[in-house]
Amino acid sequence: MYEQLILTGPMGSGKSSLGQILAGQLGFGFIDLDHLIAQQAGKNINRIFHEDGEERFRQLETAVLESIIGQRQVVIATGGGAVLSETNRGLMGRNGLVVNLTAALSELVKRLEPTNDRPLLKGEEPLESRIKRIVEEREPFYAEADIRIDTTCKTLEDTAAEILAFYEQKRLENL
Ligand code: S3P
């Protein structure tokens, strides 16, 4: 039986907010991978990218994922790029039910426009084309999930209910 729900998806797809709701409803713990990475590095994600580079961030991401992947009864919100690593994808796929959150490009832009905590979205390139490029590059990896849920125009509660129904169905199949 699955005792771990792992959320993947691009920045702005709602992984952290939904993860907390799902954890509450399942009575599971909640782990935000980026939060743990920042805690372990002693600095926020922007500073890790700026001072140590993306490669170092990806190393930390894998190390932290490895350190928590054995935990049961948890919902894990991953960072949008966690799926880039084959090692990470293997760890996720073997240990939990992987739920990929998607959203229309316009919706991602709307959600990400007011934020400034995403190092990959900084720079000259317009936000929309940058997000589009990142999402397209990762699409085959996001597609490896057990289920994909479009969050466009849905409330967090509706999306959570959809995920919980799928989780329950899988749980019963595996009893
Ligand atoms: C990243 C997404 C971020 C964070 C880092 C890199 C990415 O997490 O891990 O800025 O590569 O897409 P969120 O998806 O939670 O924003």
Backbone and ligand atoms as CSV (ligand in chain L), in Angstrom:
chain,resi,resn,atom,element,x,y,z
A,1,MET,N,N,0.833,-1.200,0.000
A,1,MET,CA,C,0.000,0.000,0.000
A,1,MET,C,C,0.873,1.258,0.000
A,2,TYR,N,N,0.402,2.271,-0.728
A,2,TYR,CA,C,1.168,3.516,-0.777
A,2,TYR,C,C,0.988,4.295,0.523
A,3,GLU,N,N,2.086,4.705,1.094
A,3,GLU,CA,C,1.977,5.542,2.297
A,3,GLU,C,C,2.753,6.833,2.094
A,4,GLN,N,N,2.897,7.157,0.834
A,4,GLN,CA,C,3.630,8.370,0.518
A,4,GLN,C,C,3.056,8.962,-0.769
A,5,LEU,N,N,2.739,10.229,-0.702
A,5,LEU,CA,C,2.244,10.931,-1.892
A,5,LEU,C,C,3.307,11.932,-2.283
A,6,ILE,N,N,3.724,11.889,-3.537
A,6,ILE,CA,C,4.786,12.800,-3.970
A,6,ILE,C,C,4.239,13.711,-5.065
A,7,LEU,N,N,4.340,15.004,-4.836
A,7,LEU,CA,C,3.801,15.964,-5.797
A,7,LEU,C,C,4.919,16.524,-6.667
A,8,THR,N,N,4.730,16.414,-7.976
A,8,THR,CA,C,5.669,17.022,-8.912
A,8,THR,C,C,4.904,18.049,-9.740
A,9,GLY,N,N,5.641,18.852,-10.494
A,9,GLY,CA,C,4.970,19.827,-11.348
A,9,GLY,C,C,5.743,21.125,-11.370
A,10,PRO,N,N,5.450,21.947,-12.364
A,10,PRO,CA,C,6.204,23.184,-12.502
A,10,PRO,C,C,5.987,24.164,-11.357
A,11,MET,N,N,6.881,25.107,-11.251
A,11,MET,CA,C,6.727,26.212,-10.299
A,11,MET,C,C,5.336,26.807,-10.510
A,12,GLY,N,N,4.646,27.067,-9.428
A,12,GLY,CA,C,3.333,27.702,-9.550
A,12,GLY,C,C,2.195,26.719,-9.764
A,13,SER,N,N,2.481,25.429,-9.759
A,13,SER,CA,C,1.389,24.463,-9.978
A,13,SER,C,C,0.652,24.149,-8.686
A,14,GLY,N,N,1.165,24.634,-7.552
A,14,GLY,CA,C,0.425,24.481,-6.295
A,14,GLY,C,C,0.875,23.329,-5.416
A,15,LYS,N,N,2.082,22.824,-5.651
A,15,LYS,CA,C,2.549,21.629,-4.919
A,15,LYS,C,C,2.574,21.837,-3.397
A,16,SER,N,N,3.116,22.967,-2.968
A,16,SER,CA,C,3.257,23.183,-1.520
A,16,SER,C,C,1.901,23.405,-0.847
A,17,SER,N,N,1.069,24.250,-1.445
A,17,SER,CA,C,-0.247,24.512,-0.848
A,17,SER,C,C,-1.080,23.244,-0.809
A,18,LEU,N,N,-1.087,22.514,-1.919
A,18,LEU,CA,C,-1.878,21.291,-1.967
A,18,LEU,C,C,-1.319,20.219,-1.049
A,19,GLY,N,N,0.008,20.161,-0.996
A,19,GLY,CA,C,0.656,19.160,-0.146
A,19,GLY,C,C,0.214,19.305,1.302
A,20,GLN,N,N,0.126,20.546,1.749
A,20,GLN,CA,C,-0.279,20.770,3.141
A,20,GLN,C,C,-1.732,20.356,3.365
A,21,ILE,N,N,-2.580,20.680,2.397
A,21,ILE,CA,C,-3.997,20.300,2.521
A,21,ILE,C,C,-4.135,18.776,2.533
A,22,LEU,N,N,-3.449,18.129,1.598
A,22,LEU,CA,C,-3.545,16.664,1.493
A,22,LEU,C,C,-3.028,15.990,2.760
A,23,ALA,N,N,-1.913,16.493,3.261
A,23,ALA,CA,C,-1.336,15.907,4.476
A,23,ALA,C,C,-2.333,16.017,5.621
A,24,GLY,N,N,-2.972,17.179,5.745
A,24,GLY,CA,C,-3.964,17.382,6.803
A,24,GLY,C,C,-5.119,16.401,6.666
A,25,GLN,N,N,-5.575,16.219,5.415
A,25,GLN,CA,C,-6.740,15.348,5.212
A,25,GLN,C,C,-6.401,13.871,5.410
A,26,LEU,N,N,-5.181,13.508,5.100
A,26,LEU,CA,C,-4.780,12.097,5.248
A,26,LEU,C,C,-4.256,11.794,6.654
A,27,GLY,N,N,-3.987,12.843,7.413
A,27,GLY,CA,C,-3.351,12.658,8.712
A,27,GLY,C,C,-1.887,12.260,8.545
A,28,PHE,N,N,-1.276,12.694,7.448
A,28,PHE,CA,C,0.134,12.413,7.169
A,28,PHE,C,C,0.993,13.629,7.537
A,29,GLY,N,N,2.294,13.420,7.621
A,29,GLY,CA,C,3.208,14.538,7.767
A,29,GLY,C,C,3.380,15.234,6.421
A,30,PHE,N,N,3.906,16.442,6.440
A,30,PHE,CA,C,4.148,17.167,5.186
A,30,PHE,C,C,5.615,17.574,5.099
A,31,ILE,N,N,6.217,17.283,3.953
A,31,ILE,CA,C,7.613,17.683,3.749
A,31,ILE,C,C,7.712,18.525,2.482
A,32,ASP,N,N,8.243,19.720,2.634
A,32,ASP,CA,C,8.505,20.581,1.476
A,32,ASP,C,C,10.005,20.483,1.194
A,33,LEU,N,N,10.329,19.873,0.076
A,33,LEU,CA,C,11.732,19.582,-0.231
A,33,LEU,C,C,12.598,20.855,-0.253
A,34,ASP,N,N,12.088,21.902,-0.897
A,34,ASP,CA,C,12.855,23.157,-0.976
A,34,ASP,C,C,13.111,23.745,0.412
A,35,HIS,N,N,12.110,23.601,1.260
A,35,HIS,CA,C,12.224,24.124,2.618
A,35,HIS,C,C,13.361,23.405,3.355
A,36,LEU,N,N,13.401,22.084,3.193
A,36,LEU,CA,C,14.453,21.293,3.846
A,36,LEU,C,C,15.835,21.618,3.286
A,37,ILE,N,N,15.885,21.808,1.960
A,37,ILE,CA,C,17.161,22.140,1.315
A,37,ILE,C,C,17.693,23.458,1.885
A,38,ALA,N,N,16.804,24.446,1.962
A,38,ALA,CA,C,17.202,25.757,2.484
A,38,ALA,C,C,17.661,25.644,3.938
A,39,GLN,N,N,16.941,24.829,4.676
A,39,GLN,CA,C,17.289,24.635,6.094
A,39,GLN,C,C,18.691,24.031,6.218
A,40,GLN,N,N,18.930,22.999,5.424
A,40,GLN,CA,C,20.221,22.308,5.497
A,40,GLN,C,C,21.359,23.189,5.011
A,41,ALA,N,N,21.085,24.008,3.988
A,41,ALA,CA,C,22.139,24.866,3.436
A,41,ALA,C,C,22.331,26.116,4.292
A,42,GLY,N,N,21.347,26.423,5.128
A,42,GLY,CA,C,21.425,27.620,5.959
A,42,GLY,C,C,21.201,28.888,5.167
A,43,LYS,N,N,20.573,28.774,4.010
A,43,LYS,CA,C,20.248,29.978,3.210
A,43,LYS,C,C,19.095,29.647,2.269
A,44,ASN,N,N,18.423,30.684,1.775
A,44,ASN,CA,C,17.264,30.433,0.928
A,44,ASN,C,C,17.685,29.986,-0.480
A,45,ILE,N,N,16.685,29.544,-1.245
A,45,ILE,CA,C,16.960,28.946,-2.567
A,45,ILE,C,C,17.630,29.962,-3.501
A,46,ASN,N,N,17.161,31.211,-3.458
A,46,ASN,CA,C,17.786,32.253,-4.286
A,46,ASN,C,C,19.277,32.341,-3.999
A,47,ARG,N,N,19.616,32.346,-2.720
A,47,ARG,CA,C,21.040,32.475,-2.358
A,47,ARG,C,C,21.851,31.232,-2.731
A,48,ILE,N,N,21.248,30.065,-2.599
A,48,ILE,CA,C,21.972,28.842,-3.004
A,48,ILE,C,C,22.320,28.939,-4.496
A,49,PHE,N,N,21.335,29.301,-5.324
A,49,PHE,CA,C,21.587,29.421,-6.763
A,49,PHE,C,C,22.645,30.483,-7.033
A,50,HIS,N,N,22.504,31.613,-6.368
A,50,HIS,CA,C,23.366,32.750,-6.632
A,50,HIS,C,C,24.811,32.475,-6.186
A,51,GLU,N,N,24.950,31.912,-4.997
A,51,GLU,CA,C,26.303,31.753,-4.432
A,51,GLU,C,C,26.953,30.427,-4.818
A,52,ASP,N,N,26.157,29.383,-4.966
A,52,ASP,CA,C,26.737,28.049,-5.185
A,52,ASP,C,C,26.419,27.465,-6.562
A,53,GLY,N,N,25.428,28.036,-7.236
A,53,GLY,CA,C,25.081,27.568,-8.576
A,53,GLY,C,C,23.996,26.494,-8.582
A,54,GLU,N,N,23.391,26.334,-9.777
A,54,GLU,CA,C,22.289,25.364,-9.889
A,54,GLU,C,C,22.772,23.934,-9.660
A,55,GLU,N,N,23.982,23.627,-10.135
A,55,GLU,CA,C,24.457,22.244,-9.998
A,55,GLU,C,C,24.522,21.835,-8.529
A,56,ARG,N,N,25.017,22.750,-7.712
A,56,ARG,CA,C,25.097,22.472,-6.270
A,56,ARG,C,C,23.691,22.301,-5.683
A,57,PHE,N,N,22.771,23.161,-6.151
A,57,PHE,CA,C,21.388,23.036,-5.682
A,57,PHE,C,C,20.834,21.651,-6.023
A,58,ARG,N,N,21.114,21.180,-7.242
A,58,ARG,CA,C,20.591,19.865,-7.660
A,58,ARG,C,C,21.208,18.742,-6.827
A,59,GLN,N,N,22.484,18.891,-6.452
A,59,GLN,CA,C,23.116,17.880,-5.589
A,59,GLN,C,C,22.408,17.836,-4.236
A,60,LEU,N,N,22.148,19.027,-3.693
A,60,LEU,CA,C,21.462,19.098,-2.396
A,60,LEU,C,C,20.059,18.508,-2.499
A,61,GLU,N,N,19.413,18.795,-3.632
A,61,GLU,CA,C,18.045,18.318,-3.845
A,61,GLU,C,C,18.009,16.774,-3.789
A,62,THR,N,N,18.954,16.145,-4.465
A,62,THR,CA,C,19.003,14.680,-4.460
A,62,THR,C,C,19.364,14.148,-3.071
A,63,ALA,N,N,20.319,14.789,-2.422
A,63,ALA,CA,C,20.742,14.327,-1.091
A,63,ALA,C,C,19.575,14.408,-0.104
A,64,VAL,N,N,18.833,15.509,-0.161
A,64,VAL,CA,C,17.716,15.674,0.775
A,64,VAL,C,C,16.596,14.687,0.443
A,65,LEU,N,N,16.344,14.500,-0.843
A,65,LEU,CA,C,15.316,13.526,-1.236
A,65,LEU,C,C,15.696,12.130,-0.734
A,66,GLU,N,N,16.949,11.760,-0.924
A,66,GLU,CA,C,17.414,10.443,-0.444
A,66,GLU,C,C,17.224,10.306,1.069
A,67,SER,N,N,17.457,11.400,1.773
A,67,SER,CA,C,17.396,11.330,3.236
A,67,SER,C,C,15.973,11.188,3.773
A,68,ILE,N,N,14.980,11.579,2.977
A,68,ILE,CA,C,13.597,11.523,3.504
A,68,ILE,C,C,12.736,10.457,2.833
A,69,ILE,N,N,13.254,9.872,1.773
A,69,ILE,CA,C,12.387,9.032,0.935
A,69,ILE,C,C,11.879,7.786,1.656
A,70,GLY,N,N,12.559,7.374,2.711
A,70,GLY,CA,C,12.112,6.183,3.446
A,70,GLY,C,C,10.956,6.455,4.390
A,71,GLN,N,N,10.612,7.696,4.597
A,71,GLN,CA,C,9.555,8.008,5.575
A,71,GLN,C,C,8.187,7.584,5.070
A,72,ARG,N,N,7.398,7.039,5.966
A,72,ARG,CA,C,6.047,6.625,5.589
A,72,ARG,C,C,5.048,7.676,6.068
A,73,GLN,N,N,3.858,7.587,5.526
A,73,GLN,CA,C,2.778,8.503,5.901
A,73,GLN,C,C,3.199,9.973,5.791
A,74,VAL,N,N,3.708,10.291,4.636
A,74,VAL,CA,C,4.060,11.690,4.373
A,74,VAL,C,C,3.604,12.108,2.979
A,75,VAL,N,N,3.358,13.392,2.857
A,75,VAL,CA,C,3.146,14.001,1.547
A,75,VAL,C,C,4.389,14.850,1.282
A,76,ILE,N,N,4.999,14.650,0.126
A,76,ILE,CA,C,6.219,15.387,-0.200
A,76,ILE,C,C,5.960,16.321,-1.385
A,77,ALA,N,N,6.206,17.609,-1.190
A,77,ALA,CA,C,6.144,18.557,-2.308
A,77,ALA,C,C,7.566,18.735,-2.813
A,78,THR,N,N,7.802,18.366,-4.065
A,78,THR,CA,C,9.150,18.509,-4.629
A,78,THR,C,C,9.268,19.873,-5.308
A,79,GLY,N,N,10.484,20.267,-5.639
A,79,GLY,CA,C,10.684,21.474,-6.436
A,79,GLY,C,C,10.425,21.127,-7.900
A,80,GLY,N,N,10.086,22.131,-8.695
A,80,GLY,CA,C,9.709,21.879,-10.091
A,80,GLY,C,C,10.748,21.141,-10.916
A,81,GLY,N,N,12.021,21.273,-10.532
A,81,GLY,CA,C,13.083,20.646,-11.334
A,81,GLY,C,C,13.569,19.314,-10.777
A,82,ALA,N,N,12.927,18.831,-9.728
A,82,ALA,CA,C,13.390,17.581,-9.107
A,82,ALA,C,C,13.305,16.406,-10.086
A,83,VAL,N,N,12.366,16.491,-11.027
A,83,VAL,CA,C,12.180,15.393,-11.984
A,83,VAL,C,C,13.301,15.310,-13.017
A,84,LEU,N,N,14.156,16.334,-13.084
A,84,LEU,CA,C,15.220,16.338,-14.089
A,84,LEU,C,C,16.221,15.207,-13.864
A,85,SER,N,N,16.403,14.825,-12.621
A,85,SER,CA,C,17.394,13.804,-12.286
A,85,SER,C,C,16.782,12.413,-12.349
A,86,GLU,N,N,17.485,11.537,-13.071
A,86,GLU,CA,C,17.006,10.157,-13.184
A,86,GLU,C,C,16.995,9.488,-11.807
A,87,THR,N,N,18.007,9.820,-11.010
A,87,THR,CA,C,18.078,9.267,-9.651
A,87,THR,C,C,16.840,9.669,-8.863
A,88,ASN,N,N,16.502,10.950,-8.933
A,88,ASN,CA,C,15.310,11.424,-8.198
A,88,ASN,C,C,14.051,10.731,-8.707
A,89,ARG,N,N,13.939,10.610,-10.013
A,89,ARG,CA,C,12.721,9.995,-10.567
A,89,ARG,C,C,12.603,8.545,-10.103
A,90,GLY,N,N,13.728,7.863,-10.041
A,90,GLY,CA,C,13.722,6.482,-9.556
A,90,GLY,C,C,13.299,6.412,-8.106
A,91,LEU,N,N,13.849,7.286,-7.289
A,91,LEU,CA,C,13.515,7.300,-5.856
A,91,LEU,C,C,12.027,7.561,-5.657
A,92,MET,N,N,11.507,8.501,-6.420
A,92,MET,CA,C,10.094,8.870,-6.258
A,92,MET,C,C,9.192,7.734,-6.727
A,93,GLY,N,N,9.490,7.210,-7.897
A,93,GLY,CA,C,8.638,6.182,-8.495
A,93,GLY,C,C,8.599,4.900,-7.680
A,94,ARG,N,N,9.705,4.572,-7.036
A,94,ARG,CA,C,9.758,3.324,-6.257
A,94,ARG,C,C,9.092,3.454,-4.895
A,95,ASN,N,N,8.995,4.671,-4.394
A,95,ASN,CA,C,8.566,4.835,-3.009
A,95,ASN,C,C,7.158,5.352,-2.786
A,96,GLY,N,N,6.629,6.043,-3.749
A,96,GLY,CA,C,5.325,6.648,-3.464
A,96,GLY,C,C,4.437,6.728,-4.684
A,97,LEU,N,N,3.274,7.264,-4.449
A,97,LEU,CA,C,2.358,7.543,-5.536
A,97,LEU,C,C,2.714,8.938,-6.051
A,98,VAL,N,N,3.111,8.999,-7.303
A,98,VAL,CA,C,3.585,10.276,-7.835
A,98,VAL,C,C,2.442,10.992,-8.561
A,99,VAL,N,N,2.137,12.170,-8.077
A,99,VAL,CA,C,1.043,12.977,-8.629
A,99,VAL,C,C,1.640,14.213,-9.293
A,100,ASN,N,N,1.389,14.349,-10.577
A,100,ASN,CA,C,1.912,15.519,-11.294
A,100,ASN,C,C,0.822,16.567,-11.452
A,101,LEU,N,N,1.130,17.772,-11.004
A,101,LEU,CA,C,0.188,18.879,-11.138
A,101,LEU,C,C,0.546,19.691,-12.379
A,102,THR,N,N,-0.461,20.007,-13.160
A,102,THR,CA,C,-0.218,20.831,-14.334
A,102,THR,C,C,-1.124,22.068,-14.252
A,103,ALA,N,N,-0.836,23.035,-15.089
A,103,ALA,CA,C,-1.712,24.207,-15.194
A,103,ALA,C,C,-1.422,24.865,-16.535
A,104,ALA,N,N,-2.416,25.541,-17.065
A,104,ALA,CA,C,-2.222,26.254,-18.333
A,104,ALA,C,C,-1.121,27.288,-18.163
A,105,LEU,N,N,-0.404,27.541,-19.251
A,105,LEU,CA,C,0.709,28.491,-19.197
A,105,LEU,C,C,0.252,29.854,-18.655
A,106,SER,N,N,-0.902,30.326,-19.147
A,106,SER,CA,C,-1.389,31.645,-18.706
A,106,SER,C,C,-1.630,31.665,-17.193
A,107,GLU,N,N,-2.081,30.551,-16.680
A,107,GLU,CA,C,-2.361,30.453,-15.237
A,107,GLU,C,C,-1.038,30.447,-14.451
A,108,LEU,N,N,-0.045,29.729,-14.965
A,108,LEU,CA,C,1.256,29.705,-14.276
A,108,LEU,C,C,1.848,31.108,-14.245
A,109,VAL,N,N,1.739,31.811,-15.371
A,109,VAL,CA,C,2.271,33.175,-15.447
A,109,VAL,C,C,1.573,34.060,-14.417
A,110,LYS,N,N,0.267,33.947,-14.353
A,110,LYS,CA,C,-0.515,34.760,-13.405
A,110,LYS,C,C,-0.086,34.488,-11.960
A,111,ARG,N,N,0.140,33.194,-11.659
A,111,ARG,CA,C,0.512,32.852,-10.283
A,111,ARG,C,C,1.954,33.260,-9.963
A,112,LEU,N,N,2.829,33.231,-10.975
A,112,LEU,CA,C,4.259,33.460,-10.695
A,112,LEU,C,C,4.672,34.931,-10.827
A,113,GLU,N,N,3.858,35.708,-11.552
A,113,GLU,CA,C,4.195,37.121,-11.777
A,113,GLU,C,C,4.527,37.873,-10.482
A,114,PRO,N,N,3.715,37.720,-9.440
A,114,PRO,CA,C,3.988,38.511,-8.230
A,114,PRO,C,C,5.135,37.985,-7.374
A,115,THR,N,N,5.721,36.853,-7.718
A,115,THR,CA,C,6.737,36.252,-6.847
A,115,THR,C,C,8.150,36.662,-7.267
A,116,ASN,N,N,9.082,36.547,-6.339
A,116,ASN,CA,C,10.476,36.806,-6.727
A,116,ASN,C,C,11.435,35.824,-6.051
A,117,ASP,N,N,10.895,34.666,-5.708
A,117,ASP,CA,C,11.740,33.687,-5.010
A,117,ASP,C,C,12.120,32.505,-5.900
A,118,ARG,N,N,12.000,32.690,-7.223
A,118,ARG,CA,C,12.364,31.605,-8.146
A,118,ARG,C,C,13.565,32.041,-8.983
A,119,PRO,N,N,14.772,31.571,-8.620
A,119,PRO,CA,C,15.974,32.021,-9.336
A,119,PRO,C,C,15.936,31.754,-10.838
A,120,LEU,N,N,15.261,30.678,-11.246
A,120,LEU,CA,C,15.241,30.347,-12.671
A,120,LEU,C,C,14.362,31.300,-13.479
A,121,LEU,N,N,13.571,32.107,-12.790
A,121,LEU,CA,C,12.687,33.031,-13.507
A,121,LEU,C,C,13.249,34.441,-13.565
A,122,LYS,N,N,14.447,34.604,-13.036
A,122,LYS,CA,C,15.062,35.932,-13.086
A,122,LYS,C,C,15.778,36.092,-14.431
A,123,GLY,N,N,16.035,37.335,-14.815
A,123,GLY,CA,C,16.764,37.563,-16.058
A,123,GLY,C,C,15.935,38.298,-17.087
A,124,GLU,N,N,16.510,38.429,-18.270
A,124,GLU,CA,C,15.923,39.271,-19.315
A,124,GLU,C,C,14.725,38.641,-20.024
A,125,GLU,N,N,14.786,37.340,-20.211
A,125,GLU,CA,C,13.750,36.669,-21.001
A,125,GLU,C,C,12.359,36.890,-20.391
A,126,PRO,N,N,11.364,37.237,-21.212
A,126,PRO,CA,C,10.021,37.444,-20.672
A,126,PRO,C,C,9.543,36.202,-19.917
A,127,LEU,N,N,8.793,36.467,-18.843
A,127,LEU,CA,C,8.364,35.396,-17.941
A,127,LEU,C,C,7.645,34.264,-18.677
A,128,GLU,N,N,6.730,34.650,-19.577
A,128,GLU,CA,C,5.918,33.627,-20.233
A,128,GLU,C,C,6.768,32.669,-21.065
A,129,SER,N,N,7.702,33.208,-21.842
A,129,SER,CA,C,8.497,32.312,-22.692
A,129,SER,C,C,9.460,31.481,-21.847
A,130,ARG,N,N,9.906,32.055,-20.764
A,130,ARG,CA,C,10.799,31.298,-19.877
A,130,ARG,C,C,10.064,30.105,-19.246
A,131,ILE,N,N,8.875,30.381,-18.728
A,131,ILE,CA,C,8.107,29.296,-18.100
A,131,ILE,C,C,7.774,28.223,-19.145
A,132,LYS,N,N,7.372,28.691,-20.326
A,132,LYS,CA,C,6.994,27.765,-21.406
A,132,LYS,C,C,8.166,26.830,-21.728
A,133,ARG,N,N,9.333,27.412,-21.853
A,133,ARG,CA,C,10.530,26.632,-22.204
A,133,ARG,C,C,10.833,25.599,-21.109
A,134,ILE,N,N,10.765,26.042,-19.868
A,134,ILE,CA,C,11.081,25.144,-18.744
A,134,ILE,C,C,10.075,23.988,-18.691
A,135,VAL,N,N,8.804,24.320,-18.851
A,135,VAL,CA,C,7.759,23.289,-18.769
A,135,VAL,C,C,7.914,22.285,-19.914
A,136,GLU,N,N,8.193,22.789,-21.113
A,136,GLU,CA,C,8.330,21.888,-22.275
A,136,GLU,C,C,9.515,20.941,-22.102
A,137,GLU,N,N,10.592,21.484,-21.577
A,137,GLU,CA,C,11.807,20.685,-21.381
A,137,GLU,C,C,11.546,19.523,-20.402
A,138,ARG,N,N,10.683,19.770,-19.439
A,138,ARG,CA,C,10.448,18.762,-18.394
A,138,ARG,C,C,9.244,17.866,-18.654
A,139,GLU,N,N,8.485,18.207,-19.677
A,139,GLU,CA,C,7.228,17.507,-19.940
A,139,GLU,C,C,7.368,15.972,-19.915
A,140,PRO,N,N,8.379,15.381,-20.617
A,140,PRO,CA,C,8.462,13.913,-20.600
A,140,PRO,C,C,8.672,13.343,-19.205
A,141,PHE,N,N,9.309,14.105,-18.349
A,141,PHE,CA,C,9.570,13.614,-16.989
A,141,PHE,C,C,8.324,13.758,-16.108
A,142,TYR,N,N,7.623,14.867,-16.289
A,142,TYR,CA,C,6.378,15.030,-15.540
A,142,TYR,C,C,5.379,13.930,-15.935
A,143,ALA,N,N,5.453,13.544,-17.212
A,143,ALA,CA,C,4.498,12.552,-17.726
A,143,ALA,C,C,4.694,11.167,-17.120
A,144,GLU,N,N,5.802,10.937,-16.449
A,144,GLU,CA,C,6.044,9.620,-15.839
A,144,GLU,C,C,5.220,9.395,-14.563
A,145,ALA,N,N,4.510,10.412,-14.113
A,145,ALA,CA,C,3.748,10.301,-12.856
A,145,ALA,C,C,2.641,9.249,-12.956
A,146,ASP,N,N,2.154,8.813,-11.802
A,146,ASP,CA,C,1.046,7.852,-11.774
A,146,ASP,C,C,-0.256,8.509,-12.212
A,147,ILE,N,N,-0.371,9.792,-11.929
A,147,ILE,CA,C,-1.568,10.524,-12.370
A,147,ILE,C,C,-1.178,11.981,-12.614
A,148,ARG,N,N,-1.871,12.607,-13.569
A,148,ARG,CA,C,-1.627,14.026,-13.849
A,148,ARG,C,C,-2.939,14.768,-13.608
A,149,ILE,N,N,-2.842,15.853,-12.910
A,149,ILE,CA,C,-4.049,16.605,-12.569
A,149,ILE,C,C,-3.883,18.051,-13.016
A,150,ASP,N,N,-4.836,18.513,-13.812
A,150,ASP,CA,C,-4.809,19.900,-14.269
A,150,ASP,C,C,-5.467,20.777,-13.202
A,151,THR,N,N,-4.713,21.732,-12.703
A,151,THR,CA,C,-5.221,22.576,-11.611
A,151,THR,C,C,-5.823,23.894,-12.114
A,152,THR,N,N,-5.806,24.094,-13.430
A,152,THR,CA,C,-6.309,25.355,-13.986
A,152,THR,C,C,-7.779,25.552,-13.623
A,153,CYS,N,N,-8.075,26.738,-13.125
A,153,CYS,CA,C,-9.459,27.100,-12.782
A,153,CYS,C,C,-10.080,26.190,-11.734
A,154,LYS,N,N,-9.277,25.537,-10.929
A,154,LYS,CA,C,-9.856,24.707,-9.857
A,154,LYS,C,C,-9.416,25.261,-8.520
A,155,THR,N,N,-10.260,25.094,-7.516
A,155,THR,CA,C,-9.818,25.497,-6.180
A,155,THR,C,C,-8.870,24.427,-5.650
A,156,LEU,N,N,-8.090,24.798,-4.655
A,156,LEU,CA,C,-7.171,23.823,-4.046
A,156,LEU,C,C,-7.965,22.662,-3.466
A,157,GLU,N,N,-9.141,22.987,-2.909
A,157,GLU,CA,C,-9.965,21.947,-2.278
A,157,GLU,C,C,-10.469,20.945,-3.318
A,158,ASP,N,N,-10.878,21.450,-4.489
A,158,ASP,CA,C,-11.347,20.546,-5.559
A,158,ASP,C,C,-10.207,19.645,-6.028
A,159,THR,N,N,-9.047,20.247,-6.206
A,159,THR,CA,C,-7.901,19.452,-6.668
A,159,THR,C,C,-7.525,18.419,-5.619
A,160,ALA,N,N,-7.549,18.826,-4.360
A,160,ALA,CA,C,-7.206,17.896,-3.278
A,160,ALA,C,C,-8.184,16.724,-3.275
A,161,ALA,N,N,-9.467,17.015,-3.478
A,161,ALA,CA,C,-10.473,15.949,-3.472
A,161,ALA,C,C,-10.205,14.964,-4.612
A,162,GLU,N,N,-9.826,15.492,-5.770
A,162,GLU,CA,C,-9.523,14.646,-6.933
A,162,GLU,C,C,-8.334,13.719,-6.630
A,163,ILE,N,N,-7.324,14.281,-6.013
A,163,ILE,CA,C,-6.123,13.491,-5.695
A,163,ILE,C,C,-6.447,12.433,-4.641
A,164,LEU,N,N,-7.226,12.834,-3.650
A,164,LEU,CA,C,-7.566,11.877,-2.583
A,164,LEU,C,C,-8.395,10.716,-3.124
A,165,ALA,N,N,-9.277,11.000,-4.068
A,165,ALA,CA,C,-10.091,9.932,-4.660
A,165,ALA,C,C,-9.184,8.942,-5.392
A,166,PHE,N,N,-8.214,9.453,-6.108
A,166,PHE,CA,C,-7.276,8.582,-6.824
A,166,PHE,C,C,-6.419,7.789,-5.840
A,167,TYR,N,N,-5.993,8.458,-4.809
A,167,TYR,CA,C,-5.169,7.792,-3.790
A,167,TYR,C,C,-5.953,6.644,-3.152
A,168,GLU,N,N,-7.216,6.898,-2.848
A,168,GLU,CA,C,-8.060,5.888,-2.205
A,168,GLU,C,C,-8.266,4.694,-3.143
A,169,GLN,N,N,-8.485,4.996,-4.416
A,169,GLN,CA,C,-8.665,3.937,-5.414
A,169,GLN,C,C,-7.409,3.061,-5.482
A,170,LYS,N,N,-6.242,3.689,-5.517
A,170,LYS,CA,C,-4.972,2.951,-5.576
A,170,LYS,C,C,-4.766,2.146,-4.300
A,171,ARG,N,N,-5.135,2.757,-3.185
A,171,ARG,CA,C,-4.943,2.089,-1.906
A,171,ARG,C,C,-5.772,0.802,-1.872
A,172,LEU,N,N,-7.028,0.885,-2.339
A,172,LEU,CA,C,-7.903,-0.287,-2.330
A,172,LEU,C,C,-7.390,-1.363,-3.291
A,173,GLU,N,N,-6.875,-0.917,-4.437
A,173,GLU,CA,C,-6.328,-1.874,-5.425
A,173,GLU,C,C,-5.143,-2.647,-4.854
A,174,ASN,N,N,-4.435,-2.000,-3.948
A,174,ASN,CA,C,-3.198,-2.609,-3.439
A,174,ASN,C,C,-3.339,-3.261,-2.070
A,175,LEU,N,N,-4.570,-3.328,-1.583
A,175,LEU,CA,C,-4.769,-3.941,-0.251
A,175,LEU,C,C,-4.416,-5.430,-0.285
L,1,S3P,C1,C,12.851,24.999,-9.375
L,1,S3P,C2,C,11.667,25.111,-8.689
L,1,S3P,C3,C,11.604,25.635,-7.313
L,1,S3P,C4,C,12.951,25.430,-6.607
L,1,S3P,C5,C,14.054,26.008,-7.422
L,1,S3P,C6,C,14.170,25.361,-8.794
L,1,S3P,C7,C,12.824,24.466,-10.761
L,1,S3P,O1,O,10.580,24.985,-6.578
L,1,S3P,O2,O,13.173,24.068,-6.376
L,1,S3P,O3,O,13.836,27.382,-7.537
L,1,S3P,O4,O,13.876,24.041,-11.254
L,1,S3P,O5,O,11.722,24.449,-11.363
L,1,S3P,P1,P,9.004,25.243,-6.825
L,1,S3P,O6,O,8.576,24.364,-7.949
L,1,S3P,O7,O,8.380,24.833,-5.542
L,1,S3P,O8,O,8.835,26.678,-7.114
